Amino acid sequence: MAEGAAEAPAENGGGGGGGGDGDLGAGALERGVAPIKPRYLTTKEQFHEFLEAGGQEKPSQETKGGNHYDLDLTEPEAKRIRLEDGQAGEGAAEEAAEHLEQPQAQKRARGQNKGRPHIKPTHYDKNRLCPSVVQGSAAKCFFGDRCRFLHDVRWYLETKPPDLGPRCVLFENYGRCPYGVTCRFAGAHLGPEGQNLVREEVVPAPPVRNSLDKALQQQLRKRKVHFERAEQALHQLGKSHLPSPTPSATVPEVSGAESAPGQDDCDAQQPPLAPCTGTPPSSPVQTCGPLTDEDIVRLRSCEKRQLDIGGKLYLAPLTTCGNLPFRRICKRFGADVTCGEMAVCTNLLQGQSSEWALLKRHQCEDIFGVQLEGAFPDTMTKCAELLNRTIDVDFVDINVGCPIDLVYKKGGGCALMNRSAKFQQIVRGMDQVLDVPLTVKIRTGVQERVNLAHRLLPKLREWGAALVTLHGRSREQRYTKLADWQYIRQCVAAASPMPLFGNGDILSYEDAHCAMQTGVTGIMIARGALLKPWLFTEIKEQRHWDISSAERLDILRDFTHYGLEHWGSDTQGVEKTRRFLLEWLSFLCRYVPVGLLERLPQRINERPPYYLGRDYLETLMASQRAADWIRISEMLLGPVPSNFVFVPKHKANAYK
């Protein structure tokens, strides 16, 4: 999802009503550009001059209200003209041709930054203190004579970089910092001899659920974990429970969505084949060991824990930015349902710590699920059984919407929509081994004008899916057009009585209200939460929140505190928190404050021109330069190290 979010040109302009458009001036005529009040507009040069001067000098009023067609907008000129071909005619084509004759150096790179370096930083291992010393057991080193870490605390403190601040979040909240002398805020809890101080009233840190056990990790790495239920389910699917292609099993011909309700009523009375039928005593599958109730009586889909989230606000699983600290921010603002980032099933089966970290759940996440990505029934079913007995979740989601090439070319993500046989085996197999509901997230289809969702939804209901989320775009389309909510309305009837959530282009409570009018069970919010996480509050309170820059900075400060708790307060944890903060700032800079808009609400496909905010901080937060995002991070986490390099996932100006 994240790789396409940088490309959001508007096919339908700014949307909204036509009332008052005549008073908007140049801002109303610019397609895909947020209509900001003329007195706040400025030029690119004066915008950056204002930031470099620290907000001491403001441009003259004449330049602020000038024609911002000449600005270097976030969308390249050639792309902007191409979008207007249908209305601009030959004049636009001539302008586009003139622009293409300009030197290539003037073009601004857009889209996913596939050339970004993927280098694991090695400077963390230099002069690293031994973990046994950090944990206060220096007399007994974990590694013995082979230890390559430092044991001299005094020398470590002499060479350690200065503290980033006087307050340690972990020490203040829990009375003890587990990172001891390695903490970058250690001055708050170190004694005169370098000992780690502990307050008398120690509050135990709340346990983060779904952590990877070391013993289990070793078993996974040595392939000593057995998957009896998965093997049995796969055997059944391969033998008798995967019917040959027949008119009832193949893709149903649904011209619209009118013919679906009658069929749905019949299907609702008949339980699905594989998920609801347990293994009878006369099953041809040979088993060994004592006979238990589980062998005879298996949970049917109707007996599983129910997922009742109708009308709730669902935070989408967001790769990179949808981490645990960000989900805590969204929960505080009113998100009802949260889901972990997309996890690759093969990496989970291999016991990779980085992949298992995506499954962690905070105690505030009362309705929480995890999302799995895979292309084959055996790995997905085994992974589902593994998670079913090792982690605590309320549902498991299958990713059938990921559009990136790395996933698609391996047969996962959106590719499963064209691999119905494998898709069916995955859904049926996972539903048999899970004791929690199974959900699926799909797109309208793979190709732009070939919709598949309305055909798949009745089949998903039959295969055992408890809920489906439909993103109103195809893989080919990405973010070049608005989400097709009219098609989602048709799919609601095709999915009935299975709940269907809608997803796409929700950035205000008006957008959420219009989405609910299509008949969906609920809405999933993705990019809207990245641009303004307080969107959940706006939807629940039915208002526009003109949030101040100071309040937005407090949100970022809370994110850094949550990040230090989650990733650690040592050097590695601080820099990881900073990197995730910078990735989030690459989305936050697209938000336009309510008080600056000529017309409400801001549309998600409207990009802001250069403008000066009501104070310096508001202007700084509107910058789309990575160097300015670094400045915001330094307000919260102290100065960046000299060897710090940040290359955002979008082709913006990298910071070195």
C-alpha positions as CSV (number, residue, x, y, z in Angstrom):
1,M,0.0,0.0,0.0
2,A,2.7,2.4,1.0
3,E,4.6,2.4,-2.2
4,G,1.6,3.8,-4.2
5,A,0.5,6.4,-1.7
6,A,2.8,8.9,-3.1
7,E,0.9,8.9,-6.4
8,A,-2.6,10.3,-5.8
9,P,-3.6,12.4,-8.7
10,A,-7.3,13.3,-8.9
11,E,-9.5,12.0,-11.6
12,N,-12.5,13.7,-10.3
13,G,-10.8,16.9,-9.0
14,G,-11.3,18.0,-5.5
15,G,-14.8,16.5,-5.2
16,G,-17.3,18.1,-2.9
17,G,-20.1,20.4,-3.9
18,G,-20.0,23.2,-6.3
19,G,-21.3,25.8,-3.9
20,G,-18.9,28.7,-3.4
21,D,-16.5,27.5,-6.1
22,G,-16.6,30.8,-7.8
23,D,-14.9,32.4,-4.8
24,L,-12.0,30.0,-4.7
25,G,-9.9,31.8,-7.3
26,A,-7.0,29.9,-8.8
27,G,-7.2,27.1,-6.2
28,A,-10.6,25.9,-7.4
29,L,-9.4,25.6,-11.0
30,E,-6.4,23.4,-10.2
31,R,-7.3,19.8,-10.3
32,G,-6.0,17.6,-7.5
33,V,-4.7,20.6,-5.5
34,A,-6.2,21.5,-2.1
35,P,-8.1,24.8,-2.2
36,I,-6.1,26.8,0.4
37,K,-7.0,30.4,1.2
38,P,-5.0,32.8,-1.1
39,R,-3.5,34.7,1.8
40,Y,-1.6,31.6,2.9
41,L,-0.2,30.7,-0.5
42,T,3.4,31.2,-1.3
43,T,6.2,30.1,-3.7
44,K,8.6,27.2,-3.3
45,E,11.6,29.5,-2.8
46,Q,10.0,31.7,-0.2
47,F,8.6,28.7,1.6
48,H,12.0,27.2,2.1
49,E,13.5,30.7,2.9
50,F,11.0,31.1,5.6
51,L,11.9,27.7,7.1
52,E,15.7,28.4,6.9
53,A,15.2,31.7,8.6
54,G,13.4,30.0,11.5
55,G,10.2,31.8,10.8
56,Q,11.7,35.3,11.5
57,E,10.9,36.7,8.1
58,K,7.6,36.5,6.2
59,P,7.2,37.1,2.5
60,S,5.3,40.1,1.4
61,Q,1.5,39.8,0.9
62,E,1.8,40.3,-2.9
63,T,3.8,37.1,-3.3
64,K,1.6,35.1,-0.9
65,G,-1.5,35.7,-3.0
66,G,0.1,35.2,-6.4
67,N,-0.8,32.6,-9.0
68,H,0.3,29.3,-7.7
69,Y,0.0,27.6,-11.1
70,D,3.7,28.4,-11.4
71,L,4.7,26.6,-8.3
72,D,6.6,23.3,-8.2
73,L,3.5,21.3,-7.1
74,T,3.8,17.9,-5.6
75,E,2.6,16.5,-8.9
76,P,4.9,16.9,-11.9
77,E,3.7,19.2,-14.7
78,A,3.6,16.6,-17.4
79,K,1.5,14.3,-15.2
80,R,-0.9,17.1,-14.3
81,I,-1.4,18.0,-17.9
82,R,-1.9,14.4,-18.9
83,L,-4.7,14.1,-16.3
84,E,-6.5,17.1,-17.9
85,D,-6.3,15.8,-21.5
86,G,-9.9,15.0,-21.6
87,Q,-10.9,18.7,-21.0
88,A,-8.0,20.8,-22.1
89,G,-7.8,19.5,-25.7
90,E,-5.0,20.4,-28.0
91,G,-3.6,23.3,-25.9
92,A,-2.8,20.9,-23.1
93,A,-1.1,18.5,-25.5
94,E,1.1,21.3,-26.8
95,E,2.1,22.3,-23.3
96,A,2.9,18.7,-22.4
97,A,5.1,18.4,-25.5
98,E,6.9,21.6,-24.6
99,H,7.5,20.3,-21.1
100,L,8.9,17.0,-22.4
101,E,11.5,18.9,-24.4
102,Q,12.9,20.4,-21.2
103,P,16.0,18.8,-19.7
104,Q,15.5,15.6,-17.8
105,A,17.1,17.1,-14.7
106,Q,14.0,19.2,-14.1
107,K,11.7,16.1,-13.6
108,R,11.0,15.2,-10.1
109,A,11.2,11.5,-9.3
110,R,7.9,10.0,-8.0
111,G,6.5,6.7,-6.9
112,Q,8.2,3.9,-5.0
113,N,11.9,4.3,-4.3
114,K,13.1,0.9,-5.5
115,G,16.7,2.0,-5.5
116,R,16.8,2.7,-1.8
117,P,19.7,1.0,0.0
118,H,18.8,-2.0,2.2
119,I,21.9,-2.0,4.4
120,K,21.7,-3.2,7.9
121,P,23.6,-0.6,10.1
122,T,26.7,-2.1,11.6
123,H,27.7,0.9,13.8
124,Y,25.5,-0.5,16.6
125,D,28.0,-3.3,17.2
126,K,30.9,-1.0,17.7
127,N,31.9,-0.6,21.4
128,R,28.8,-2.5,22.4
129,L,28.4,-3.4,26.0
130,C,27.9,-7.0,27.0
131,P,24.3,-7.9,27.7
132,S,25.3,-9.5,31.0
133,V,26.7,-6.2,32.2
134,V,23.6,-4.3,31.1
135,Q,21.4,-6.8,33.0
136,G,23.6,-6.5,36.1
137,S,25.1,-10.0,36.1
138,A,28.7,-9.1,35.0
139,A,30.2,-11.8,37.2
140,K,28.7,-14.5,34.9
141,C,29.0,-13.6,31.2
142,F,26.5,-15.4,28.9
143,F,29.2,-15.9,26.3
144,G,32.2,-16.8,28.5
145,D,35.7,-16.5,27.0
146,R,34.2,-16.1,23.5
147,C,32.5,-12.8,24.4
148,R,33.4,-10.1,21.9
149,F,31.5,-7.3,23.8
150,L,32.8,-4.8,26.3
151,H,32.9,-5.4,30.0
152,D,34.5,-2.1,31.2
153,V,31.6,0.1,32.2
154,R,33.8,3.1,33.0
155,W,35.5,3.1,29.6
156,Y,32.1,2.6,27.9
157,L,30.7,5.7,29.6
158,E,33.7,7.7,28.6
159,T,33.3,6.8,24.9
160,K,29.5,6.8,24.9
161,P,27.8,9.7,23.0
162,P,26.1,12.4,25.2
163,D,22.6,11.8,26.4
164,L,19.7,12.9,24.2
165,G,17.7,14.3,27.0
166,P,17.3,14.5,30.8
167,R,14.2,12.3,31.0
168,C,13.9,8.5,30.5
169,V,10.4,7.4,29.6
170,L,10.9,3.9,30.8
171,F,12.3,5.0,34.2
172,E,9.5,7.6,34.7
173,N,6.7,5.2,33.8
174,Y,7.9,2.0,35.4
175,G,10.6,3.0,37.9
176,R,13.4,1.0,36.2
177,C,15.0,1.2,32.8
178,P,16.1,-2.3,31.5
179,Y,18.7,-0.7,29.2
180,G,20.8,0.6,32.1
181,V,24.0,2.4,31.1
182,T,23.3,1.8,27.4
183,C,20.1,4.0,27.6
184,R,20.5,7.3,25.7
185,F,18.7,9.0,28.5
186,A,20.8,7.2,31.2
187,G,21.5,10.4,33.2
188,A,18.0,10.1,34.7
189,H,18.7,6.8,36.4
190,L,22.5,6.3,36.7
191,G,24.3,6.5,40.1
192,P,27.8,8.0,40.6
193,E,29.5,4.7,39.9
194,G,27.4,3.9,36.8
195,Q,25.0,1.7,38.6
196,N,21.4,1.5,37.3
197,L,19.1,3.1,39.9
198,V,15.7,1.6,40.7
199,R,12.8,3.4,42.4
200,E,11.1,1.8,45.3
201,E,7.7,1.9,43.7
202,V,8.5,-0.2,40.7
203,V,5.6,-0.7,38.3
204,P,5.9,-3.8,36.1
205,A,5.8,-2.9,32.5
206,P,2.6,-4.3,30.8
207,P,3.5,-7.5,28.9
208,V,3.4,-7.3,25.1
209,R,1.5,-10.3,23.9
210,N,2.4,-12.6,21.0
211,S,6.2,-12.6,21.5
212,L,8.3,-15.4,20.0
213,D,9.5,-17.9,22.5
214,K,13.1,-18.9,22.2
215,A,12.4,-22.6,22.5
216,L,9.8,-22.4,19.7
217,Q,12.2,-20.4,17.6
218,Q,14.8,-23.1,17.8
219,Q,12.2,-25.8,16.9
220,L,11.1,-23.8,13.9
221,R,14.6,-23.3,12.7
222,K,15.4,-27.0,13.0
223,R,12.0,-27.9,11.5
224,K,10.9,-29.9,14.5
225,V,7.4,-28.5,14.8
226,H,4.7,-30.8,13.7
227,F,1.5,-29.7,12.1
228,E,-1.0,-32.5,12.5
229,R,-4.2,-30.5,11.9
230,A,-2.7,-28.8,8.9
231,E,-1.5,-32.0,7.3
232,Q,-4.9,-33.6,7.9
233,A,-6.8,-30.6,6.4
234,L,-4.5,-30.5,3.4
235,H,-5.0,-34.2,2.9
236,Q,-8.8,-33.8,3.0
237,L,-8.6,-30.9,0.5
238,G,-6.5,-32.9,-1.9
239,K,-8.6,-36.1,-1.7
240,S,-12.2,-35.3,-1.4
241,H,-13.0,-31.8,-0.3
242,L,-11.8,-30.0,-3.4
243,P,-14.5,-30.6,-6.0
244,S,-13.7,-30.7,-9.7
245,P,-14.8,-27.6,-11.7
246,T,-18.5,-27.6,-12.0
247,P,-21.0,-24.8,-12.6
248,S,-21.6,-24.5,-8.8
249,A,-18.0,-24.5,-7.9
250,T,-16.6,-22.3,-10.7
251,V,-16.9,-18.5,-10.8
252,P,-20.6,-17.7,-10.8
253,E,-21.8,-15.4,-13.6
254,V,-23.0,-12.3,-11.8
255,S,-23.8,-9.6,-14.2
256,G,-24.6,-7.1,-11.6
257,A,-25.4,-7.9,-8.0
258,E,-29.1,-8.4,-8.5
259,S,-28.9,-12.2,-8.8
260,A,-26.8,-12.6,-5.7
261,P,-29.4,-12.2,-2.9
262,G,-31.5,-15.2,-3.9
263,Q,-28.4,-17.4,-4.0
264,D,-27.2,-16.1,-0.7
265,D,-30.3,-17.2,1.1
266,C,-29.8,-20.7,0.0
267,D,-26.2,-20.7,0.9
268,A,-26.9,-19.3,4.3
269,Q,-29.0,-22.4,5.2
270,Q,-26.4,-24.9,4.0
271,P,-23.2,-25.1,5.9
272,P,-20.0,-24.9,3.8
273,L,-18.5,-28.2,2.8
274,A,-15.1,-28.4,4.3
275,P,-15.1,-25.9,7.2
276,C,-18.2,-27.2,9.0
277,T,-17.7,-31.0,8.5
278,G,-15.4,-32.5,11.0
279,T,-13.5,-35.7,10.5
280,P,-15.9,-38.6,11.2
281,P,-14.6,-41.8,12.8
282,S,-14.8,-43.5,9.4
283,S,-12.5,-41.0,7.8
284,P,-10.0,-42.5,5.4
285,V,-7.2,-40.4,7.0
286,Q,-5.1,-42.7,9.1
287,T,-4.2,-41.3,12.6
288,C,-2.2,-42.8,15.5
289,G,-2.3,-42.2,19.3
290,P,-5.3,-42.1,21.6
291,L,-8.7,-41.0,20.3
292,T,-9.8,-37.7,21.7
293,D,-12.9,-35.5,21.3
294,E,-11.0,-33.3,18.9
295,D,-10.7,-36.3,16.5
296,I,-14.4,-36.8,16.4
297,V,-16.0,-33.5,17.0
298,R,-14.4,-30.5,15.4
299,L,-15.4,-26.8,15.7
300,R,-17.7,-25.8,12.9
301,S,-17.6,-22.2,11.6
302,C,-20.9,-21.4,13.3
303,E,-19.4,-22.5,16.6
304,K,-16.3,-20.5,16.4
305,R,-15.8,-17.2,18.3
306,Q,-17.9,-14.6,16.5
307,L,-16.4,-11.4,15.0
308,D,-19.0,-8.8,15.7
309,I,-17.5,-5.6,14.5
310,G,-20.4,-4.2,12.5
311,G,-20.3,-0.3,12.4
312,K,-16.8,-0.2,14.0
313,L,-13.8,1.7,12.7
314,Y,-11.2,-0.6,11.4
315,L,-7.6,0.5,11.1
316,A,-6.1,-1.2,8.1
317,P,-2.9,-3.3,8.3
318,L,-0.3,-0.7,7.0
319,T,3.1,-2.0,6.0
320,T,6.0,-0.1,7.7
321,C,3.8,2.6,9.3
322,G,1.2,0.4,10.9
323,N,3.5,-0.5,13.8
324,L,2.5,-1.0,17.4
325,P,3.3,2.6,18.6
326,F,1.2,4.0,15.7
327,R,-1.7,1.7,16.5
328,R,-1.6,2.9,20.1
329,I,-2.0,6.4,18.8
330,C,-5.0,5.4,16.7
331,K,-6.6,3.5,19.5
332,R,-6.3,6.6,21.7
333,F,-8.2,8.6,19.0
334,G,-11.0,6.1,18.7
335,A,-10.0,3.2,16.4
336,D,-12.1,0.1,17.3
337,V,-10.3,-2.7,15.4
338,T,-6.6,-2.9,14.8
339,C,-4.6,-5.4,12.7
340,G,-0.8,-6.0,12.6
341,E,1.3,-5.4,9.6
342,M,1.4,-7.9,6.8
343,A,3.5,-10.9,7.8
344,V,4.9,-13.4,5.3
345,C,3.9,-16.9,6.3
346,T,7.2,-18.6,5.2
347,N,9.2,-16.2,7.3
348,L,7.1,-17.0,10.3
349,L,7.5,-20.7,9.8
350,Q,11.3,-20.1,9.7
351,G,11.2,-18.4,13.1
352,Q,12.4,-15.0,11.9
353,S,12.3,-12.6,14.9
354,S,11.7,-9.6,12.7
355,E,8.6,-11.2,11.2
356,W,7.2,-12.4,14.5
357,A,7.6,-8.8,15.8
358,L,4.8,-7.8,13.4
359,L,2.4,-10.0,15.5
360,K,2.9,-8.2,18.8
361,R,-0.2,-6.9,20.5
362,H,-0.5,-4.1,23.1
363,Q,-2.9,-4.4,25.9
364,C,-5.0,-1.5,24.7
365,E,-5.8,-3.4,21.4
366,D,-9.1,-5.0,22.6
367,I,-10.0,-6.3,19.1
368,F,-6.8,-7.3,17.3
369,G,-6.0,-9.5,14.3
370,V,-2.9,-10.4,12.3
371,Q,-2.6,-10.5,8.5
372,L,-0.8,-13.3,6.6
373,E,0.5,-13.3,3.1
374,G,1.3,-16.4,1.2
375,A,0.8,-18.1,-2.2
376,F,0.5,-21.8,-1.3
377,P,-2.0,-23.8,0.8
378,D,0.6,-25.9,2.7
379,T,2.5,-22.9,4.1
380,M,-0.5,-20.8,4.8
381,T,-2.4,-23.7,6.5
382,K,0.6,-24.7,8.6
383,C,1.2,-21.0,9.6
384,A,-2.4,-20.7,10.6
385,E,-2.1,-23.7,12.9
386,L,1.1,-22.4,14.3
387,L,-0.4,-19.0,15.2
388,N,-3.6,-20.7,16.4
389,R,-1.7,-22.4,19.3
390,T,0.9,-19.8,20.0
391,I,-0.5,-16.2,19.9
392,D,-3.6,-14.4,21.2
393,V,-5.6,-12.8,18.4
394,D,-9.3,-12.2,17.7
395,F,-9.1,-13.0,13.9
396,V,-6.7,-13.9,11.2
397,D,-6.7,-12.0,7.9
398,I,-5.5,-13.2,4.5
399,N,-3.8,-10.6,2.3
400,V,-5.2,-10.8,-1.2
401,G,-4.8,-7.1,-1.9
402,C,-1.0,-6.5,-1.9
403,P,-0.1,-5.0,-5.3
404,I,3.7,-4.9,-5.1
405,D,5.7,-6.9,-7.6
406,L,7.7,-8.8,-5.0
407,V,4.6,-10.4,-3.7
408,Y,2.5,-10.6,-6.9
409,K,5.1,-12.3,-9.0
410,K,5.4,-15.1,-6.5
411,G,1.6,-15.8,-6.7
412,G,0.6,-14.0,-3.4
413,G,-1.4,-10.9,-2.7
414,C,-3.6,-9.8,-5.7
415,A,-2.4,-12.8,-7.7
416,L,-4.6,-15.1,-5.7
417,M,-7.7,-13.5,-7.2
418,N,-6.7,-15.2,-10.5
419,R,-5.6,-18.5,-8.9
420,S,-9.0,-19.6,-7.6
421,A,-8.0,-23.2,-7.0
422,K,-5.1,-22.3,-4.7
423,F,-7.2,-19.5,-3.2
424,Q,-9.9,-21.9,-2.3
425,Q,-7.5,-24.4,-0.7
426,I,-5.9,-21.6,1.3
427,V,-9.2,-20.4,2.7
428,R,-10.6,-23.8,3.4
429,G,-7.4,-25.1,4.9
430,M,-6.9,-22.1,7.2
431,D,-10.5,-22.1,8.3
432,Q,-10.3,-25.8,9.4
433,V,-7.2,-25.3,11.6
434,L,-8.2,-21.9,13.1
435,D,-10.3,-21.5,16.3
436,V,-10.8,-17.8,15.5
437,P,-12.7,-16.2,12.6
438,L,-10.9,-16.0,9.2
439,T,-11.2,-12.8,7.2
440,V,-10.0,-11.8,3.8
441,K,-8.9,-8.5,2.3
442,I,-9.3,-8.2,-1.5
443,R,-9.3,-5.6,-4.3
444,T,-11.8,-5.1,-7.1
445,G,-9.5,-7.1,-9.3
446,V,-6.1,-7.2,-10.9
447,Q,-6.7,-5.4,-14.2
448,E,-8.4,-1.9,-14.1
449,R,-11.5,-2.7,-16.1
450,V,-11.9,-6.4,-15.2
451,N,-13.7,-6.6,-11.8
452,L,-13.5,-10.0,-10.0
453,A,-14.7,-9.2,-6.5
454,H,-18.4,-9.7,-7.1
455,R,-17.6,-13.2,-8.4
456,L,-15.3,-14.2,-5.6
457,L,-17.5,-12.9,-2.7
458,P,-20.1,-15.7,-2.8
459,K,-17.4,-18.3,-3.1
460,L,-15.5,-16.8,-0.1
461,R,-18.6,-17.1,2.0
462,E,-19.0,-20.7,1.0
463,W,-15.3,-21.5,1.6
464,G,-15.6,-20.3,5.2
465,A,-14.6,-16.6,5.4
466,A,-16.3,-14.8,8.2
467,L,-15.7,-11.3,6.8
468,V,-14.3,-9.7,3.7
469,T,-12.8,-6.2,3.3
470,L,-12.9,-4.8,-0.3
471,H,-10.5,-2.1,-1.4
472,G,-12.3,-0.2,-4.2
473,R,-9.3,-0.2,-6.6
474,S,-7.6,-2.8,-8.8
475,R,-3.9,-3.7,-8.7
476,E,-3.3,-2.1,-12.0
477,Q,-5.0,1.1,-11.0
478,R,-3.1,1.7,-7.8
479,Y,-3.9,5.3,-6.7
480,T,-4.3,6.9,-10.1
481,K,-8.1,7.1,-9.6
482,L,-10.6,7.4,-6.8
483,A,-11.9,4.2,-5.1
484,D,-15.0,2.8,-6.8
485,W,-17.6,2.9,-4.0
486,Q,-20.5,2.3,-6.5
487,Y,-18.9,-1.1,-7.3
488,I,-18.6,-1.7,-3.5
489,R,-22.3,-1.1,-3.2
490,Q,-23.0,-3.8,-5.8
491,C,-20.7,-6.2,-4.0
492,V,-22.6,-5.8,-0.7
493,A,-25.5,-7.7,-2.2
494,A,-23.2,-10.3,-3.7
495,A,-21.6,-10.9,-0.3
496,S,-24.8,-11.0,1.8
497,P,-25.2,-12.3,4.4
498,M,-21.5,-12.3,4.9
499,P,-20.3,-8.9,6.4
500,L,-18.4,-6.7,3.9
501,F,-16.2,-3.8,4.9
502,G,-15.3,-1.1,2.5
503,N,-12.0,0.7,2.1
504,G,-10.7,3.6,0.1
505,D,-10.4,7.4,0.1
506,I,-11.8,8.1,3.6
507,L,-10.4,11.4,5.0
508,S,-13.3,13.0,6.7
509,Y,-16.5,12.2,8.5
510,E,-18.4,13.1,5.4
511,D,-16.5,10.5,3.4
512,A,-17.2,7.9,6.1
513,H,-21.0,8.8,6.1
514,C,-21.1,8.4,2.3
515,A,-19.3,5.1,2.5
516,M,-21.8,3.7,5.1
517,Q,-24.6,4.7,2.8
518,T,-23.5,2.0,0.3
519,G,-24.7,-0.7,2.8
520,V,-21.3,-1.9,4.0
521,T,-21.0,-3.4,7.4
522,G,-18.2,-1.0,8.3
523,I,-15.3,0.9,7.0
524,M,-11.6,0.3,7.0
525,I,-9.3,3.4,7.1
526,A,-5.8,3.3,5.8
527,R,-4.1,6.4,4.3
528,G,-6.6,8.7,6.1
529,A,-5.2,7.5,9.4
530,L,-1.7,8.2,8.3
531,L,-2.5,11.7,7.2
532,K,-4.5,12.5,10.4
533,P,-4.8,9.8,13.1
534,W,-7.5,12.0,14.8
535,L,-9.8,11.1,11.9
536,F,-11.4,8.4,14.1
537,T,-12.4,11.1,16.6
538,E,-13.8,13.3,13.8
539,I,-15.9,10.4,12.5
540,K,-17.3,9.5,15.9
541,E,-18.0,13.2,16.9
542,Q,-19.1,14.2,13.4
543,R,-17.0,17.3,13.2
544,H,-13.9,18.9,11.6
545,W,-11.0,19.2,14.1
546,D,-8.9,22.3,13.5
547,I,-6.0,20.8,15.4
548,S,-3.1,23.1,16.2
549,S,0.5,22.5,15.4
550,A,1.3,22.2,19.1
551,E,-1.3,19.4,19.5
552,R,0.2,17.6,16.4
553,L,3.6,17.8,17.9
554,D,2.3,16.3,21.2
555,I,1.0,13.4,19.1
556,L,4.4,12.9,17.6
557,R,6.0,13.1,21.1
558,D,3.6,10.4,22.4
559,F,4.6,8.3,19.4
560,T,8.3,8.6,20.3
561,H,7.5,7.7,23.9
562,Y,5.6,4.6,22.7
563,G,8.4,3.8,20.3
564,L,11.1,4.0,23.0
565,E,9.0,1.6,25.2
566,H,8.5,-0.8,22.3
567,W,11.9,-0.7,20.5
568,G,14.1,0.4,23.4
569,S,15.9,3.5,24.7
570,D,19.4,2.4,23.7
571,T,21.0,3.7,20.5
572,Q,19.5,1.1,18.3
573,G,16.0,1.6,19.7
574,V,16.2,5.4,19.4
575,E,17.3,5.3,15.8
576,K,14.6,2.7,15.0
577,T,12.0,5.0,16.6
578,R,13.4,7.9,14.6
579,R,13.2,6.0,11.3
580,F,9.6,5.0,11.8
581,L,8.7,8.5,12.8
582,L,10.3,9.8,9.6
583,E,8.3,7.4,7.5
584,W,5.1,8.6,9.1
585,L,6.1,12.2,8.6
586,S,6.3,11.5,4.9
587,F,2.5,11.1,5.1
588,L,1.7,13.7,7.7
589,C,3.1,16.5,5.6
590,R,0.2,16.1,3.2
591,Y,-2.4,17.2,5.8
592,V,-3.8,20.7,5.3
593,P,-5.1,22.3,8.5
594,V,-8.8,23.0,8.5
595,G,-8.4,26.7,9.2
596,L,-6.4,27.2,6.0
597,L,-8.9,25.5,3.6
598,E,-11.2,27.5,1.4
599,R,-13.6,24.6,1.2
600,L,-14.1,21.7,3.5
601,P,-13.3,18.9,3.7
602,Q,-9.9,18.1,2.2
603,R,-10.0,15.3,-0.3
604,I,-7.5,12.5,-0.1
605,N,-6.5,13.0,-3.7
606,E,-5.9,16.7,-3.2
607,R,-2.2,17.6,-2.7
608,P,-1.2,20.8,-0.9
609,P,0.6,23.6,-2.8
610,Y,3.2,25.6,-1.0
611,Y,1.7,27.6,1.8
612,L,2.7,29.3,5.0
613,G,0.9,28.1,8.1
614,R,-0.4,30.1,11.0
615,D,2.9,29.6,12.9
616,Y,6.4,28.4,12.1
617,L,5.8,24.8,13.4
618,E,2.7,24.4,11.2
619,T,4.7,25.5,8.2
620,L,7.6,23.2,9.1
621,M,5.1,20.3,9.3
622,A,3.9,21.0,5.7
623,S,7.4,20.6,4.2
624,Q,7.9,17.6,2.0
625,R,11.7,17.6,2.3
626,A,13.3,14.8,4.3
627,A,15.7,17.3,5.9
628,D,12.8,19.1,7.5
629,W,11.4,15.9,8.8
630,I,14.8,15.3,10.4
631,R,14.5,18.7,12.1
632,I,11.1,17.7,13.6
633,S,12.6,14.4,14.8
634,E,15.4,16.3,16.5
635,M,12.8,18.3,18.5
636,L,11.7,15.0,20.0
637,L,14.6,12.6,20.0
638,G,17.7,14.9,20.0
639,P,20.3,15.4,17.3
640,V,20.9,12.7,14.7
641,P,24.2,10.9,14.7
642,S,26.8,12.0,12.1
643,N,26.5,8.7,10.2
644,F,22.7,8.8,10.0
645,V,21.2,8.2,6.6
646,F,17.4,8.2,5.8
647,V,16.1,7.2,2.4
648,P,12.3,7.3,2.5
649,K,10.2,4.7,0.7
650,H,9.0,7.4,-1.7
651,K,11.3,9.2,-4.1
652,A,11.7,12.3,-2.1
653,N,14.9,14.1,-1.2
654,A,16.9,11.7,0.9
655,Y,18.8,12.8,4.0
656,K,22.4,12.1,4.4
